Structure formats: C-alpha cells, structure tokens
Amino acid sequence: MTAAFRPAARLAGLGTSVFAEINQLASRFGAVNLGQGAPSFDGPEFIKEAAIAAIRAGHNQYAPMPGLPELRTAIAEHQQRFYGLAVDPDSEITVYAGATEALFALFQALVGPGDEVVLFEPFYDSYSAGARMAGAEVRAVALEAPARHADGFQFDPAALDAAISPRTRFVLVNTPHNPSGKVFSRDELLTIAEICRRHDVLVVSDEVYEHLVFAGEHVPIATLPGMRERTITISSTGKTFSLTGWKIGYTCAPAPLTAALRGAHQFITFCQATPFQHAMAVALRAPDAYFEDYLAAYRRRRDLLCDGLAAVGFGVAAPAGTYFVLADIRPLGWTDDVSFCRMLPETIGVAAIPPSSFYLHPEKGRHLVRFAFCKEADVITEAIRRLHQLSG
Ligand SMILES: Cc1ncc(COP(=O)(O)O)c(C=O)c1O
C-alpha cells in the first residue's frame, strides 16, 4: 500500500470495533446474537405510522440544523414531564444522528490536544475513540467489579478526585451504565457533582438508557444543585422506542455550550432525517402506559436471561438498568473474555461481547462477558438452551 492509502494518524490504534468482529462471527455461524444492543423486535406501530405520514405529507427536505422545532419542543416537554427540568428548545436542545453523533460533536466542540477527559471504566467504546480523534487524552476511574458477581460496580471518590487535573475539561458519566447495568445512585451523583463543581469541570451525562431502570431511580445529574449550568445531557430515542436504526439522538445543555455543540454539528451531519424527527416528536409524547409497558417487558426479558445464565453456571446478578448484563465466566472454567467470545459463535451457536474492550486496562474485564436482552423471549430461551452445552 502506498502512502496515499495510509489512514490519518488520528485513527491509529482504533482498529475495527469488537462489535463488528463478533457480528461477523455470529452471521457466519448462524449464532443467536446476544452481542449487539439492537432489539430483535420492531418499534411501535404508532411511531412508524407517524414517520410514514410525515413522508406522505412531504416532510422530506433538510430539517433545520438544530433539529425540527416540533421535536425540540417534545424533548423539552419530556425533560419537564419526567425530571421537572425546564429546558429551552430554541437555545438549549440540539438533535443529531444518534447519541453517537452527539458524542462526536461534543468531543470536537469541547476538547483538543492537551485536554483531558475523565471516564468511568468500563466505558462505551465510542467515548475513548471520540476523545482520541479530537486529540484529547483519556483518564479512567475504575468501576470496580465485586469479586464474583457482576453487580454493585463501585468507584472510589478519591480516585475521581485524583483523576481530575487542570487539563480536564469534563467528566463523562453514563447512567444507566453500559456495559455493567449499574444505575448511579443519587448519593454517588451528588459526590461526582461536588467534585466537578470544586474542580470547575463540566459533566457530560449519557442517559440513553434513562427509561430502563429496574431498581432504584434514574437521576439526571443536571437536576442536582448547581449542575444544570455545567452539564451536557445526551440521550437517544433509539433505545426507548426500539428504533435504533433511525438514529435520533439529542443534547440538552446551557445556551453557550449548545452554541459550541451546534458549531460542530453543522459541519458533521448538519441535520438528521426529517420524517424520523417528526415521528419521534410523537413518540416522546407517548402516554405513561407506553413507558410502563416498555419497562415491564424488559424486566421479563432481564429475568429470563439472568435466571437462564445462572442455571448454566455463570456468575450473574440481575442488572439495575439498561438491557445488558455482565456475567462472570470463571465459574465455567474460563478466564479470558476475548477467547471465550471468539469460541462461542462456532462452538455453542451464541454470540456475546467481550467487555475488556470497554476498559483502558483490559485485564480488569477479562473475566466478564456482556449479554444483551433486547431480544424476544424465544431468542433468549434458545440462546440459554445452547449455552447449556458449556456446562454439560
Ligand atoms: C451508552 C451508549 N451511548 C450511546 C449509544 C449510541 O446511541 P445511538 O444509537 O443513539 O447513536 C449507545 C448505543 O449502544 C450506548 O450504549
């Protein structure tokens, strides 16, 4: 390959994500895929009908760069309805091609060479890639997994305090948390908030699983004293409405930060698909029953998967949030998540994700495997049936 074909230095070390590799193995061996966090079922009819109606009504040209006013108003109403947060749709809300673009835009907008961001590890892999592509450094604070079970991930406030330097621009909190399923408690968030205020750093709060909390409560950090003015909240309609392929995400942030985010967004995608924005304005105004039924269905899927994994012999505790569970493979005689997940599709016919790729220090996640339960009951049941070959 000549120099003309060489990728830019900012991609060095990013490689191909482990998700792509596992998905390829899953399709090659016809495995039941509990790796990827995409529902195996479709989103609700009323939202799909709203998108079709928007297309038929001729809403097919570029949307305004910050997002369709109607959608931004629906997002503001959602923040008020669920969290009592007053957010101005004109100056504080922006719509993107998924939370993924929101993350990319915020790294581009806020950090550069010489800057640092603090993440809790394990972390969703696009955080470190976004930091890297913007030229910033990542500092990680460990969410320590208890010895055997995958619940109760805890951080040490002193470690967070020590990770923040004069170069730190923001601390990124993800609650409910992918991949651990942890829901940060109000007390933990108050601790993080106090540390961030004291060091005068921003908080980025990734809340894409906000409606998937089975135990405890979802506390947006922006609702805590003194935090609204220093928090960028990211969310996505993809998970909540089981339409991940539509990629409608958004941020809520104080006006000066929103102006910076829009400065990046205007040159990344400029705007997201217009008919889907119309439909998500309808979705976000769904009655309470929608959100309650959604959570109840996920609770059943979570219990089905966790009970099944425990019966197979994994070390497992039901996660408090998200649609992921981290299972300990050591009771089954395995110690390396990557070799386990490479073996699984061909030998057992199931796909799962090795979480060491969510760590800056991969050895901390070697004994864990991430399973997704955004799948129909018969898919989960079939996966468990196959997984029994591990212990049999
Ligand atoms: C924690 C977290 N943030 C962001 C995203 C990306 O969301 P979107 O599909 O809206 O880009 C995901 C998707 O898996 C996620 O798990």
The ligand as a MOL file (V3000), in Angstrom:
LIG
                    3D

  0  0  0     0  0            999 V3000
M  V30 BEGIN CTAB
M  V30 COUNTS 16 16 0 0 0
M  V30 BEGIN ATOM
M  V30 1 C -24.0190 4.2200 26.4160 0
M  V30 2 C -24.3790 4.4570 24.9990 0
M  V30 3 N -24.3020 5.7070 24.4960 0
M  V30 4 C -24.6040 5.9660 23.2140 0
M  V30 5 C -25.0230 4.9720 22.3510 0
M  V30 6 C -25.3170 5.3110 20.9210 0
M  V30 7 O -26.6510 5.6290 20.7360 0
M  V30 8 P -27.2310 5.9040 19.2680 0
M  V30 9 O -27.6530 4.5990 18.6880 0
M  V30 10 O -28.3770 6.8340 19.5020 0
M  V30 11 O -26.1610 6.5390 18.4470 0
M  V30 12 C -25.1250 3.6610 22.8260 0
M  V30 13 C -25.5390 2.5700 21.9310 0
M  V30 14 O -25.3500 1.3980 22.1900 0
M  V30 15 C -24.7930 3.3980 24.1780 0
M  V30 16 O -24.8620 2.1520 24.6760 0
M  V30 END ATOM
M  V30 BEGIN BOND
M  V30 1 1 1 2
M  V30 2 1 2 3
M  V30 3 2 2 15
M  V30 4 2 3 4
M  V30 5 1 4 5
M  V30 6 1 5 6
M  V30 7 2 5 12
M  V30 8 1 6 7
M  V30 9 1 7 8
M  V30 10 2 8 9
M  V30 11 1 8 10
M  V30 12 1 8 11
M  V30 13 1 12 13
M  V30 14 1 12 15
M  V30 15 2 13 14
M  V30 16 1 15 16
M  V30 END BOND
M  V30 END CTAB
M  END
